[in-house]
Amino acid sequence: MAELTPKERVMRLLRKEPIDIMPFFSGMGMVVMPGIEKAGFNFPTIHTSAERMAMSAIESARLMNFDCVVIPYDMTMESEAMGNTISLYAESEDILYPTIPNKIWSTLDEVVVPDDILERGRLPILKDAIKIIKEVAPELPIGCWQLGPFTQSGQILELDLMLKGVFKQKEKVGEVLDLMTDMIIKIGNYLQESGCDYIVLREPGVAADLLSPKTFKEFIQPRLTKILNAWKSPKLLHICGQTLPLLPMMAECGADGITVDIKCDVRKGREILGPDVLFMGNIDTYTMTCDPKTPVQTSIDHIKDMIDGGVDAVMPGCDLWPDIKEENMKACVDTCHEYGTKPSPAVGRL
């Protein structure tokens, strides 16, 4: 059989159908400076234009041989659409992602989601960026993502309000989480209707080293389940930090696969989940792909160990930091493709 295209490879994997080689893909940022520079842009501009976002994603994927593109790149789009002013650091030559210098709300009672949120801020450019990618790079699957309700709340309020409110204002925290949940469903549906090939729910602020598993079960799991049940497949769930105690609950939320970061021991994770759950992770996105002191062989060994540990796809544990060490980044991708020819626990080979 002829070699699969990246899109065929990823989409088959997400359906747990046999593939040719293990894909190197993500549900989080995959844009890198060599791709941005080849596209002819500087970093601050790729967040504000559909064309610049699309072309920087495509050039990054083609240069590094990634099996996907992922948009958007920053976590402030929804907060901006809700009324917050963002800083793009347009004059800076450093890699600085957009931030929210001042949040307009200071209490849980103030949060309001505009009915026309899809028409506000930069959210409308995502539809156009997806269209451009489909036209220019039909061989690449398009991943999009949404922050989970707890983490998204930290983009519109000070996170301490939510962390303390879990114990002192349970009802109010629940109301805010429900508002965020409905908004996330709406925006996720918009991204899927716009043509993204898979979607990822990212909830990095709820790991077991931040919230107890009991709190996760009470506040987080029901809302993640509601969101995932409202989205079409393929859909993935990602949580950063220590997730081993959470994996059984994550697997119950309705995602087609689970992704984790470097704090999760993938061998133990695979034991917990069993062989049938699609399980992905967990590249150290600084040490292995950016740190100039890391030997290439160390990055190669890291990928091999991950595959031997039982992942079904090699996936960065978080957004790739754009200022990569190219030699190491390419070694990670090549090793995934070359070493990942044997079946993984949940996905066979052609």
N, C-alpha and C positions, 0 to 999 in steps of 0.2 A: 504493500500500500504506500502511496506517495506520502511524503512528510506533511504533517498537518500545519496549517497556518497557526499563528499565535491565537487568533480568535477561535478557531476550531478546537485547538488544544485546551484552552481555558474553559470554553463552554462545555466541552465534553467532560472535563474534570468536574465541573460544578454539577453535572448530572450523574457523576460517578460512573461514567462510561469509559472504556479502555482508551488510552492515549498512547502516543509514540514515546515521548520523553516528558520528564517532569517540568512543568512551567515555572518560570520565575516571574511572579506577578504580585500584585498588592491590591488592597482596598484603601490604601492611604497614599500620601504624596509620593510621586515617582519622578518629579522634575529635577534635573541636575544641571549644573552650570555649563558643562560642555554643550548640552542641547539648547539651553537658553542662548548661549553665545553663537552657536551655529545658526539659530533662527534670527539672530541679529538684534536681540532685545537686551535691555538691562533688567535686573531683577524686580524692581518696584513696579514695572509696567505690565508684567505678565498677569497681574491680578485684576486688571481693570478693563481688559479688552478680550472679546471672544476669540478674535484671530490670534492675538499674542498668546493667550492661554492654550489654544488648540495647537498652534505650531510649536510652541516650546515643549508641550507634552509629546508630540509626535517625534520631534528631533531627538528628545531625550531617549525615547523608546528605541528608535532606530539605531542610534549611536551605541547604546549599551546592550542591544538585543533583548530588551525587556519584552515580556509576552503580553503587555497591556499598556494602556495609558490611564491615568487617574486624574480626574478634576472634581472639585476645585482644589486649590493649594492651601488656602488659609481658613481659619476657624471663625472669622468675624463676619461672614456674609449675612447670617441670620440676624445677629445682633445689630448690625448696621441697618438692615431692613426694618428692624423694630424701632429704630429711632436713634441709635447711638452713633456718634461720630467716630470714625476710625482714623488712625494715622498710618499712611502708606510709606513714610520715610522716603519720599520721592527724590530727595536730593542726596541721599546716602549712597555710597558706593559699596557698603557692606551688605551682607545678606540679612535683611531684617524683614520678618513677616509682619503684615498689618496687625496692629494692636488697637485696643480700646482704652485711650488715656483716661477718660472719665465716663462712668456709667450713669445714665439718666435716672435710674431707680436705686433707692437705698433701702427699701423695705420689701418684704414679700407681698404686701398688699397692693403694690403699685403696678405689678406686671400686667401688661396688656399686649395681646397679639393682634396686629391690624388684619382686618378681613382681606385686604388686598396685598398681603405681604409678598406674593409672587411677583408683583409689579414694582416692588420697591428695591432701592439700592442696586447692588450688582447681581441679584438673583436672575434677572432676565437674560444676562449674557450666557448663562450656562446652557440654555437651549441652543443658542447660536453656536457655541463652542462644540457641542455634541454634533451638530449638523456638519460643521467643517471637518471634524475628525472623521466622520463617516465617509465624507466625500474624498478626502485626501489620503486617508489610511484605512481603507476598509478591511485590511488584514488584521488590524489591532482591535481587541475588545476594549470597550470603554467602561471603566469602573467609576462610580460616583459614591459619595458617602454622606452620611449625616451623623452629627454628634448625638449621643443618647441624651435623654431628658435631664439627667443629673448634671452631666458635664456641660450641656448647653445652658443650664441655669447659671453656671459659673461664668458664662460669657455675657450675661445681662445683669447679674448681681455679684456682689462679692461672695466668693465660694464659702467663706466662713459663715455667712448667713444660712446657707443650706446645711453645712455640717453641724452647726449648733442647733438649727431648727429641727433636725431629725429627732433630737431629744426633747427640745423645749416647745416647738410649734409644729407638731406632727401634722395637724390638719392643714395648716397654711402651706407647709412644704408639699403635701399631697396635691393641693390645688395648683401650685406652680408647676409641679411635675406633670399634672394632667394637661395644663395649658401647653407645655413644651411637647408633650406626647402628641397631641392633636396637630400641632404645627409641624412636627417632624414627619408625621404620616403624610400631611399635605405636600410638603416639599419633596419627600421621597417619591410620592406618586407623580409629581411634576417631572422629576428627573427621569423616571421610568417612561412616562409618556413622551418625553423628549427624545428617548432612544438610547439611554445608557443600557449596557448589556448585563451588568450586575451591580448590585448596590450593597453597601456595607454600613452597618450600624455600629458606630464607635462610641464606647462608653468608658473612656480611660479613667474617669474620676471615681470609680466605684470598686476598685480592686480590694482584695481582702486585707491589704496593709493600710487601707484608708477607711473602709467601712466593714463592719462585721458581716459574716455570712447571714446572720439573722436579719440585719438591717437590709441587706441585699434582697433577701427573700420577701421581706415585707414591702419595701418601697420600690425596688428596682425591677425585679423579675417580672411582676405583673405588667409594668409599662413597656418593658422590652418586648414581652410577648404580644402585647396589643399592637405595637408598631410592626413587628415582623409579620404578624398575621394579616395586617392591612396591606403589605407590600407583596408584589408578585415575586416569584423565583426568577433567577437565582438571587439569593440574599444571604449575607454572611454577618456574623456577630463577632466583634473584636473588643476585648478588654485588656488594657495594659496592666502592668504590675503583677502582684501575686494572685494567680487565678486558680491554683490547684483546688482550693476548697469550694470554688464557685463552678467548676467545670460541669458537674452533674446538673446544676440549675441552668447554666448556659445552654446545655444541650436540650433542655426542655422548652426553650423560648421560641422555637419554630424556625430557626435559621437553617439553611442548607449546609452550613459549615461553620466551624469555630476557628478563630485565629487568635494567637497569643504573642506576647513579647518575650524578651530575654529573661525576665524573672520567672518564667514558667519552665520547669523541667519537662521537656517534651516526652521523654521516656515515661515519666510518671503520669504525665497527662494522657498519653496513649493508653496506659494501663487503666486509668480511670474511665476513659471514654469507650474503650473497646475498639475492635477493628473496623466497625462499620461506619463510624462517624467521620465525616470529612474534617480533617484537622490540619491546620497550617501555621507556620511560624518559622523561626523566630529570630531572624538575623539581628545581631547587635549593630545598629545603624550608625554608630560612631566608630567603635574600635575596628570593625571589619571593613567598613567602606570609606572611612574618612581619615582615620588617624595615620599620618605619614610615617609613624614609627612601626606600624603593623606590617610584618613581612607578608608577601603574597601567599606563601605556603600556609600561614596561619589562617588566612581567610578561606583558603581551599579546604583545610581540615575542618574548619567551623561548619562549612556547608555539608561536607560529607557526614560529619557527626549528627547534624540535624536530620539528614535523610535516613541514616542508620537508626536514629531515635524514633522514627515512625511517622514523620510528617507526610502528608499527601501532596504538598506543594511547599517549596521554599518561598517564604514571604518575609519581607522586612517587618521587624517587630514594632515599627512606628514609621512616621514619614521619613523618607530618605533625606538626610541633610544634603542640600544641593552641592556643597563644596566637597565633592568626592575625591578620593584618590583613584583615578581612572583605572590603573592597573589592578587594584584590588577589586573594584566594582565589577570589571569585566571578568575577573577570575571567579568571582562569586556566581555570576550568571552562567559562564561556561561550565563550571563544575556542576551546577544544578542540572544543566542539560545533558552533560556527558555522563555524570555519575547516576543520574536519575532515570536510567533506562529499565531498571527492574521494577516490578509492581510494588506499589505502596499498600499499606493495610486496607484502604478503602477503594483504591482505584487500580485496575489492571492495566496491562499493556497490550497493544495491538500485535 
